[in-house]
Amino acid sequence: MGWLRWLAPAVAVGAVFLLPALRLSLPMLAPAQWTVAELAAETVPRAERSPGNAQAPSLRALLRQAQALRREWSPGPASNRNGLTLGLALAALIPVMAILAGLCALLSLLWQAWRHPRLGLTTAAAGLAATGYAIGAAWWLTRAMRSEVAQFFARAQHNFGGLLRGLDWNALQAGLAGPLGVVPQAGLYVLGLAFLAMLVAPTD
């Protein structure tokens, strides 16, 4: 299975540049998605970006808009409010962890070329942890955001249900909360599987 030691890092590097890693959807905003390489490009100062990339939406900017929307909506119970606050705090590190996973993919290929199996295993473990964090934090934030929307509609229906009897509250909630959140895409899952393959592949 020596071929796996080369294939897994190559697939990981390909995922960094070719596959979407994250997709973010917010109310009243068009969905946006990024590869890991595009997330890394967001860290470059705007003056150094090409004109075509200058207009690309930033994940950090959209997460800040999500925080603004949370403040605009009336807050829910403390338990859910704390969950959403934690979710947004965890989400702040999602781009960092995705970029770290991409860096680990590049280093894994480099260590394989230089025949440093121990460094390769350490890098793969770090990449798997970073990928797992990005996926887990995205799941937590999405769950908290959808719970906030559900409680917002529950309060609205309680307060205005008598006045707006013909309104389909369930359809409104499904239309708003269904696509809401930060959703990991194929790029992160392929990275995670590639790092896992590096860890289980024989080193001799």
Buried (B, 14 or more C-beta within 10 A) or exposed (E): EEEBBEBBBBBBBBBBEEBBBBBBBBBEEEEBBBBBBBBBBBEEEEEEBEEEEEEEBBBBEBBEBBBEBBEEBEBBEEEBBEBBBBBBEBBBBBBBBBBBBBBBBBBBBBBBEEEBBEBBBBBBBBBBBBBBBBBBBBBBBBBBBBBBBBBBBBEBBEEEEEEEEEEEBEEBBEEBBEBBBBBBBEBBBBBBBBBBBBBEBEEE
